[in-house]
Amino acid sequence: MAQPTYDININQNATFKFSAQLTDVSGSPLDITSWSFSGSVKQQAIDPDPPLLFFTTSVDLTQSIVNMALMPHQTTLLNQPQYVYDFIAVNRAVTPEEVYRILQGKIKVSLGITDAPPDAP
């Protein structure tokens, strides 16, 4: 499985959502029933762990779609113009487990001016 590079833009102080459908070489959706997914953000790939942020992930098994999100309290921490990210998939249906980097790239941050308003009573 290739690791496509896809650069993304994220607005600071705002919700970010992204979805990717996983397909095989013929374009058919993969069976990802036994798979797990994680993604993280660092300022540079060589920065030590832990990453700055972890994406929240959810999966639509019927369409083989992985949904990834960062919430405003997370994107507030993006205070530099550029970061890097990647997403990892672990196929737990095989022994030994197979690990794939399914997506990677740069994050361009649009720095925010206004924070989200506090909840009204």
N, C-alpha and C positions, 0 to 999 in steps of 0.2 A: 504494500500500500504506500503510495507516494505521500509526501508531506507537503501539500500545496502551501505556498506563501501567499498570504492575503493581508494587506495592510488595512487597518481600520481607523476610523475617526471617532473619538469619544468626546462628548461635551462634559466638562467638569461640572459637578454639582447636579447632574441629571442622570436619569435611568438610561442604561445602555442594554439593548437586547440584540441577540444575533442567533440565527438558526442555520444549521447545516444538515443536509441530507447525505447520509453515507450510502454509497452505491458501489457495486463491484465493477469490473472492467467493462461489462456489457451494459452498464447503466441501471441495472436492477437493484432495488433496495437490499442492503445487507440485513441478515438476521442478527440483530444486536441484542437479543433477549438476555444473554449472559454477559454482556459487556458493562463496564463502568467507565465513567468519563470524568476528567478533571482538567482544569485550566488555571493558569496563573499569570501574573504580571510582575515584571521586574523593570527597573530602570535600564539595566544592561544585562545581557544574557550571562555575563561572567560574575554578576553580583552574587554574594553568598546567600544561602538559604537562611531563613524562610523568604519566600517571595513577598512582595509588597501587598498583593491582593490575590484572592482566589475567586474565580468565577463561580456563581451558582449555576448548577446544571440540572436539566430535566430532560426526559427522553419520551418521544412519541414512538412507541414500538411498532405501531401499525404502518408508519411511513418511514421508519428508520431515520428520524430527525432528532438531532441533538440541539437543545435550546440552551443558550448561555446568557448570563445576565450579570450586570454590576448595578448595584443600587446607589442612589445619590450619596449616602454616607460613605460609600467606597470611592466613587469618582471624585469626591471632594479631596481625597488624598493624592490625586493625580495633579501635582502642582508644577510639573516640568513639561516642556513642549513635546517630549517624545519618550516612549517606553517600548518594551518588547513583550510579546506574549506567546504562549503556545497552549495547545490542547492535546491531551494524551487519552488514548483509548486502551483499555485492558480487556482482552478477550479471555474470559474466565471459563469458557466452554472447552478449552483444550489444555493439555498438560504437556509441557509446562505452559503457563499462561503466556500469551503473546501481548506485547506492548507496542503500540504504534503512536507516533506523533502524527495526528491527523490534520493539524493546521498550525501555522506559525506566522508571525509577521511583526510589523511595527505598529505601534499605536501613536497616532497624532492626536494631541490633546488640544481642544479649543478651551482655553482657560476662561472660567466663568466670572461674572461680575456679581450676579445676584444669587444668593442662597435660596433654597426652597423655603417658602413661608412656613412658620410653625403651625401645628394643628390648631384649628379654631376650637374653642370650648364647646 
